[in-house]
């Protein structure tokens, strides 16, 4: 059975369809939503399969959408139609096992049972083992620079099926619709399509093999990678040779401004930074912290949810907070951040009190609610008519002693520290992860 027959197998297509629906996402240029995909597949399965088998299937253009990056610049995402997303998912499900087994154990991005925490832990272990000169190499617009011919050659090593290769090539070459104009693509992998992570790993596996052949210590997560050395001289020498390998063999440019030789204090990996530990017997060791810009973006997200004018009920607000908090803390649970989370908790509770005060609106309603919360009538009246701003009142004893933490918890509020201590202790038992 050829690969394309496995791709178009009814069970595989159905499973790929459900995965696209579960991942949700915006519609492509044809405006078809994921909700319409299952009905489309049921009605057109045979026609679609026949088009692909005969080589007559032509993917629709990708819809380009720019999203802001953390550095203020814009990143171009490519949004294929839901039909193409389903087909890409179906292809990826079949060909991934043919490549996955040979990928490096030091590659952690977009792979089953691999994640950012493993990559960060490996980096920390290298640093605390004395490899504290780091060649930090940033690929310049990797997803926009992938050479199609080279990538197809790498695919052909494992996939001999002409139908599957033709389908992948057409996805690579399909134009992108941006600002009403179709733009041809002769290189690059559309960032945002289901098959892009696998194709990027196939391309950068060549880099992994080169690094392993040289017996180097490295960590790679998608297009982010770093190499660890004991001396600065060795880091410079190898870093320069890897730059030449990327340029000449893989035809990938390096962002010289963001690349360089780092010490742990200047090094960041996947949102984590490194600071020295101060525990007895741990001289020269480092622990993990969250880099500052991640704190800023997290606080901005919490601020948006707890903005008094955001149209949400209190229950909706705390539920949304819980989802965002848990996701963020799960991602950064290796870091030492007890004190920062404690400080952020106090700020967040006052934001919620401010929302409650604003929701009461009229003075008489404020007075009655204060009375229900146990405030003396002689205090409830003047506070309900106070000319103080809502934020000042939220931080005052009148709300701090009435809208207590216990009352907030009963309404569904969960402190940042509460969740952090649920998911972090198993890591804190290691001397590599002390709480400061």
N, C-alpha and C positions, 0 to 999 in steps of 0.2 A: 504493500500500500504506500503510495506516495504521500509526502508531507501535506500537500494541498487537500488530499482526501481526508486526512485526520483533522485538518483545520475546519473543513466544511461538514464534518460529522454533526448530525443533528444535536447530539448531547453536548458537544463542545460549543456549538454556536449558541445553544440555549443558555449554557452556563456563562458564556461571555456576555450575553445579553443581560442576564441578571446582575453580573458584576458592574456593568456600565450603569444600569439603573440604580444600583446601590451607591455607586460613587457620585451619582447626580451630576451636576455641572451644567454649564450654559449650552444653548443650542448653537449649531454651526450656521453656515451661510444659508442652508435650506429651511431654517427656523423650526425644524423638527425637534421636539423636546424628548427627554428620556422616557416620559410617560407614554409616548406614542410608539416607542421602539418595539415592545413585545408584540403589539398588534401588527406592526409592519412586518416583523420577522415571520409571524404565523401565516400571513397572506402572501409573502413574496420569497419565502425560503428557497423554493425550487428555481425560480427565475434568477435570484441573486447567485445561487450556486452555479447555475449554468453559465451566467455571464463571466464569472471568475474562472471557471474551468476552460472556457473558450478563449480567455485572454481579452475579453471585451469589456471588462469592468474598468471604468474610469473614475477615480476618486474625485469628489467635488473639492473646490478650493478650500483652503483653511481660512478661518476667520481670525484675523490678527487683533489682539487686544493688548494694550500697554498697561502695565501695573507698576506702581511705584516701588523702588527698592529702598532698603534701609539707608543707603547713602544719598538719597534724594534723586537719583537717576531713575530712568524708566527701563523696565524689562518687557520685551515683546513675547507674549504667549501666543501659541497657535492653537486654535480651537477647531478640531476637525468636526465634521457632522457626526451625529450619534451613530449612524450606520457604519462610518469608517472607524469610529471608536470601538464598536462591537467587533468588527473584523480584525482590527489591530489586537484587541484583547484575545481573540480566538487564535491568531497566529502566535502571539506571545506565549499563550498557555501551552502550545505544542512544541515550540522551538526552545523555550527556556531550559527544559531539562537537558537538552543537548549541549548547552554551554555551561550551565550552573556548576556541574561537578568539577569543571576544570578551573573555575575562577579562584583567585587567590584568597587565602584565609585572612589576609590583611585588607581586603576590600569589603566595606560594610554597607554601602549604599544601595538601596532598592533591590535587596535580595531577601529571599525567605529566611526567617529566623536570624536576621542581621538588623542592627539598628544603630542609632547615633550613640547610645550609651556605651555600647561595646567599643566603638571607635574612640570615644573620649577616654575610656578606661585604659585601652591599649596605649594611647598617647601618654597618659599620666604614668603608666608603668615604665615606659621607656625613659621618661624624664627622671623619675625617682630611682632609676637604675644607673644614672650617671650620664645618659645621652642628652645633654642639655644645650647642644648647639643644633638648631633646627633649620633645615632648608625648607622654607615655606614657599611653595610655588603656586601661583595663581594663573590658571589658564584664561586667556583673554577671550571672552565670549565663546566658550567651548561649544555650546549647542548651535551657535551660528557658524562655526568654522569646520565642522566635521567634513572630511573629504569623502564624497559619495563613492568614488571608484575604489578607494582603499577599504571603505566599510563593506562594500559589496564583495570584495575579494575575501575579506575575513569571514563573511557570512557563507560564502561558497565552500569554505573548508569543511563545514559541517552540514550545510543544507544543499543537496544536489538537485532539489526539486525546482524545475524552471518556473512552474506556476507560482510557487511561494516567493521566489526571488523576484519575479516580475511584479508581483503585488507590492512587495516592500519597496522596490525601486520606484514605483509610481507614487507611493506615499512620500518618498524622499523628494521627488521632483515636483509634486503638486504645488501650484502657485499659492501665494498668501494674499488674501484680500485685506488691504489696509487703506483707510481713508478713501474708500470707493474705487481704489485702483488695484488691479491684479499685478503682483510683483513676482517675477520668475525666481526660482530658487535653484541654484546649481551647487550649493554646498549647505551644510548644516542639517540638524535634526530638529524638527519642530518641538519646542519645549511646551509640554502640555498634553501631548498625545500619549496614549497608554503604552505604546511600544518604545517610546524614546528612552526610558531608563535602561531597558535591556540593550538597546543599540549602543548607548553610551558606555555601558559596562563591557560590551564586546570590543568596542574601539579601545578603551583604556586598559583592557586586559593585556594588550601588548606592552604597555608601560609597566604593569605589575610584573610581567615575566622578566622584563629587563632589570627591574629592581631586585627581584628574587635571584636572578642569575648572578648579580653582583653581591648577593648576601647582605643587602642593606635592610635596616629596620625602618619601616614606613607604615603609614596609615593612609588609606584612601577611602573617601566617602563621595561617590559620584565623581565630579570633576575637582573636588577639593582634596589635595594630598600634601603630605609633609614627610620629610625624611630626617632621621635622628642620628646625631654623631656625638663623639666624645670631644672632638677638637674643632675649632673654627676653621682651621686650614683644610681639613678633610671635607667639611661641609661645603666650603667654597669650591673646592676642586670637583667634587661629585655633582654639586648643584649646576655648575657650568656644563658638565658633560651631559647631564640629563636635559638641560635646556637645548643642547644640540640634537639630542635624540628626538625630542618632541618636535623640533623644527624640521629636521631632515627626514625622519622616518614616519612620523605621524602627521606631519604638516599642520601642527597646532602651534599658534603663537602664544607667548607668555606675556602677561601683564607685568612689565618690569617695575612699575610703581608699587604694586602690591606684593611683589615677590622679594625675597631676601633671606639673609641668615638671621635668625631670631634667638634670643634667650627666652626662657620660660615666661618671665615677667612681661615680655612684649608680644607673646604669641597667643593667638586665639584660634580655637577650633570648635566649629559648630555651635557658636554662641557661648562657649566656656572660655574662661581665662585661668591663669595660674598665679598663685601667691605663695610665699614661703610659709611653712608650718612653724609654729613656735612651741611645739611640744618637746619635752625633754627627750633627748636621744634621737630627734628627727632633724638634726642639722643638715641643711642641703636638700631637704625634701620639700615637695610642693603639694598644695591641696587645690581643689577646684573651686572657682567662684563663677558667677554669672557675669558676662561682660556688660558694661554699663549701658550700651545702647539697647540691649534686650530688656533691662529694667525699665528704661524710658518708654519703650514701645508697649510693654506689659502694663505699666501704670496708665498710659494713654488709653489703652483698651478698657481697663477698669473704670477710668474716668468717664468714658463714653457711655458705658452701661449704667453708671450711677448718676448721670447728668439729670437734674431734676426735670428738665423739659423733654427728656426721652420718653415717648409714649409707651409706658409699660406699667402694669400693676406691680405692687411690691413683690408678690409671689413670682411673677415672671422675671422680675429683676434679679432676685436671689437665685433663681434656677439658672439663669443665663450666667451669672457670676460663678456659680458652682462649676458649670461646664468649662468656662474659660480658665478658671483657677486650676482645676484638676489637670487639664491638658497641658498647661504651662509648667506646673510643678512636676508632673510626670516626666516631662522632657528635660528638666533641669534638676532632678532629684539627687544627682550625684554631688551637686555643689553645696558648699557650706554657706547657708544663708539664713540661719535662725534669727539673728538680730534684725536683718533687713525685713524679713517677713513679719516679725513682731511689730516693727514700726509701721509697715504698710497696712497691717490689720487695724491698727488704731485709726489711721487715716480713712480706711474703707468703711469702718463702722460709723464714723462721723459723716461720711458721704451718704450713707443710708439714712441716718437720722435727719439729715438735711432734706432728703427726698420725702420722708414722712412729714416733716414740718411743712414743706411746700404743699404736700397733698391736702393737708388740713385747711389750707387757704384762709377762710374767714376767721376773724378774731374770736367770735363766739364759739365756733367749732373747735378752735385751738384750746379755749378755756375749758370746754366740756371734756375734751380728750385728756387734758392735763389732770383734771379732777379724777377721771376714771383711772389714771395711772398713779393716783395717790398723792398728788400735789395739794398742799393746803389751799383753801379758797383765797386766803389773803395773798398768796404767791401766784396762783393760777391766773387771776385777773390781770395783774400788771405784766406778767410775762406774755400773755396772749395779745396784749396791746403794745408790746415792746417795739421800739423803732430800730432795734438792732437788726443787722442783716441775718438772713437765714443761716449762713455758714457760721457766723459767730454764735448764734443760739445753739446750733448743732454741737458745738464744742463746749457749751456751757454746762454747768452742773444740773440745770433744770431738765435737760434731755439725757445727760450722761447717767443720772441716778434714777431715771424713770424708764427710758427706752434702753434697758440694760442688755448686756450680752446674752443673758439667759432668755430674755424675751425675744431677741433677734433669732437665737438658735431655735426657739419653738416655732418661729415662722419660716424656718428652712435655711437660715444663714449658716454657712460653714466657714470658720476662720481658715486663713491660708496655712497657718501653723498646724492646725488640726490635721489637714490632709498631708502636709509635708511629713509630719511625724508618723503617719500611717505608712507612707511609701518609702521613706528614707532610712529607717533604723537598720534594715538588713545590710545596707551599705556602710552605715556609721560604725558597725562593729569592726571594720577594718581600720588599721592605723593610717591608711591612705586617705580616709575620709573623715577627719575629726570635725566636730561642730565647734565653731569659734564664737 
